[in-house]
Amino acid sequence: MTLTSAPLSESTWPAFAQLVERHGGIFGGCWCIAFHLEPGENKEWAGRYRELKHARVREGRAHAALVFDGSAAVGWCQFGPTAELPNIRSKKDYEKGLGDLPDWRITCFFIDRERRGEGIASRALEEAVRYIAEAGGGTVEAYPEDYTGQRTSNSFLCSGTLGMFIKAGFQPRRKIAMRRWVVARTVPPASGRRPARVPLGPRRPRQGTARVPSGRPPSARSLRPS
Ligand SMILES: CC(C)(COP(=O)(O)OP(=O)(O)OC[C@H]1O[C@@H](n2cnc3c(N)ncnc32)[C@H](O)[C@@H]1OP(=O)(O)O)[C@@H](O)C(=O)NCCC(=O)NCCS
């Protein structure tokens, strides 16, 4: 079946909610809220993250590129303006080397347990970048993990892999934890708007492993996918 993409919104909320509920609320009830929480909200909304997430979606304060197979959502890539996603992992180390905050952040992915390894996360990322372009573009940061050439627990990769961001045109900027990188890209504004539901083309063939740095970030040129 052809995969399609649509943004998280009040009309796609039921499909998003079903995907979360099929997986026990994600991490026992997170509802993909951790990156949104502002001081005090954690206490206020404890145990009510479904409600909080839904309220944010209604208010236009929660964004994601959803990937659908038919009417079922099979994955998402969460993104949003930086103010909407104030929390990132390794924040202390991130703040040490901080220049300007980005306009946008891409913070997390979730793919249906039955559909992993099909390239859906990579395609959700491409869609998130397109939505950012349609919203006017700007500087975008993400904080993926470098497990190049290794397998690890899927749960460790909720912010994506360094390789998939490099393939999507992001450049590694600095390391903020043993395996965690700040990657960045400037997305130009898109011309014109797309329809609400967009068919995704055939899956891009894997082009081998993206070259990733072992220590200091090499130049952007040497990090582009081969
Ligand atoms: C990590 C995850 C997003 C990957 O989704 P996916 O659709 O299987 O990923 P893709 O098939 O698009 O693969 C993307 C890249 O990640 C790599 N990858 C995927 N799973 C991996 C793993 N367990 N270990 C190492 N690399 C992995 C793939 O090899 C691929 O690399 P390549 O582009 O160099 O070939 C998915 O396993 C997932 O949803 N995990 C749970 C995340 C979570 O707990 N989120 C909660 C929200 S905070």
The ligand as an SDF file (V2000), in Angstrom:
LIG
                    3D

 48 50  0  0  0  0  0  0  0  0999 V2000
   14.4610    4.3000   15.9990 C   0  0  0  0  0  0  0  0  0  0  0  0
   13.2660    4.2510   15.0680 C   0  0  0  0  0  0  0  0  0  0  0  0
   12.6200    5.6400   15.0210 C   0  0  0  0  0  0  0  0  0  0  0  0
   13.7440    3.8530   13.6610 C   0  0  0  0  0  0  0  0  0  0  0  0
   12.6450    3.8110   12.7920 O   0  0  0  0  0  0  0  0  0  0  0  0
   12.7210    3.0120   11.3920 P   0  0  0  0  0  0  0  0  0  0  0  0
   11.5650    3.3930   10.5550 O   0  0  0  0  0  0  0  0  0  0  0  0
   12.9390    1.5770   11.6710 O   0  0  0  0  0  0  0  0  0  0  0  0
   14.0500    3.6710   10.8000 O   0  0  0  0  0  0  0  0  0  0  0  0
   14.5210    3.6410    9.2900 P   0  0  0  0  0  0  0  0  0  0  0  0
   14.1940    2.3010    8.6980 O   0  0  0  0  0  0  0  0  0  0  0  0
   14.0580    4.8590    8.5810 O   0  0  0  0  0  0  0  0  0  0  0  0
   16.1020    3.7030    9.4840 O   0  0  0  0  0  0  0  0  0  0  0  0
   16.7670    4.9140    9.7210 C   0  0  0  0  0  0  0  0  0  0  0  0
   18.2050    4.6310   10.0300 C   0  0  0  0  0  0  0  0  0  0  0  0
   18.2850    4.2250   11.4040 O   0  0  0  0  0  0  0  0  0  0  0  0
   19.0250    3.0130   11.4900 C   0  0  0  0  0  0  0  0  0  0  0  0
   18.4580    2.2410   12.5720 N   0  0  0  0  0  0  0  0  0  0  0  0
   17.1670    1.9440   12.7860 C   0  0  0  0  0  0  0  0  0  0  0  0
   17.0440    1.2050   13.9040 N   0  0  0  0  0  0  0  0  0  0  0  0
   18.3050    1.0540   14.3840 C   0  0  0  0  0  0  0  0  0  0  0  0
   18.8370    0.3860   15.5260 C   0  0  0  0  0  0  0  0  0  0  0  0
   18.0550   -0.2530   16.3970 N   0  0  0  0  0  0  0  0  0  0  0  0
   20.1760    0.4640   15.7390 N   0  0  0  0  0  0  0  0  0  0  0  0
   20.9880    1.1100   14.8850 C   0  0  0  0  0  0  0  0  0  0  0  0
   20.5410    1.7700   13.7790 N   0  0  0  0  0  0  0  0  0  0  0  0
   19.2070    1.7200   13.5470 C   0  0  0  0  0  0  0  0  0  0  0  0
   18.7720    2.3200   10.1540 C   0  0  0  0  0  0  0  0  0  0  0  0
   19.8010    1.3720    9.8750 O   0  0  0  0  0  0  0  0  0  0  0  0
   18.7980    3.4900    9.1960 C   0  0  0  0  0  0  0  0  0  0  0  0
   20.1430    3.8430    8.9170 O   0  0  0  0  0  0  0  0  0  0  0  0
   20.5940    4.1400    7.4160 P   0  0  0  0  0  0  0  0  0  0  0  0
   19.7380    5.2810    6.9340 O   0  0  0  0  0  0  0  0  0  0  0  0
   22.0280    4.5010    7.5630 O   0  0  0  0  0  0  0  0  0  0  0  0
   20.3540    2.8680    6.6600 O   0  0  0  0  0  0  0  0  0  0  0  0
   12.2270    3.1850   15.5490 C   0  0  0  0  0  0  0  0  0  0  0  0
   12.8940    1.9740   15.8250 O   0  0  0  0  0  0  0  0  0  0  0  0
   11.4660    3.6050   16.7850 C   0  0  0  0  0  0  0  0  0  0  0  0
   10.3620    4.1640   16.6830 O   0  0  0  0  0  0  0  0  0  0  0  0
   12.0350    3.3530   17.9880 N   0  0  0  0  0  0  0  0  0  0  0  0
   11.3670    3.7350   19.2190 C   0  0  0  0  0  0  0  0  0  0  0  0
   11.6370    5.2180   19.4840 C   0  0  0  0  0  0  0  0  0  0  0  0
   10.9030    5.6920   20.7100 C   0  0  0  0  0  0  0  0  0  0  0  0
   10.9090    5.0230   21.7290 O   0  0  0  0  0  0  0  0  0  0  0  0
   10.2680    6.8690   20.6060 N   0  0  0  0  0  0  0  0  0  0  0  0
    9.5230    7.3960   21.7200 C   0  0  0  0  0  0  0  0  0  0  0  0
    9.2670    8.8150   21.5260 C   0  0  0  0  0  0  0  0  0  0  0  0
   10.2240    9.8160   22.6510 S   0  0  0  0  0  0  0  0  0  0  0  0
  1  2  1  0
  2  3  1  0
  2  4  1  0
  2 36  1  0
  4  5  1  0
  5  6  1  0
  6  7  2  0
  6  8  1  0
  6  9  1  0
  9 10  1  0
 10 11  2  0
 10 12  1  0
 10 13  1  0
 13 14  1  0
 14 15  1  0
 15 16  1  0
 15 30  1  0
 16 17  1  0
 17 18  1  0
 17 28  1  0
 18 19  1  0
 18 27  1  0
 19 20  2  0
 20 21  1  0
 21 22  1  0
 21 27  2  0
 22 23  1  0
 22 24  2  0
 24 25  1  0
 25 26  2  0
 26 27  1  0
 28 29  1  0
 28 30  1  0
 30 31  1  0
 31 32  1  0
 32 33  2  0
 32 34  1  0
 32 35  1  0
 36 37  1  0
 36 38  1  0
 38 39  2  0
 38 40  1  0
 40 41  1  0
 41 42  1  0
 42 43  1  0
 43 44  2  0
 43 45  1  0
 45 46  1  0
 46 47  1  0
 47 48  1  0
M  END
$$$$
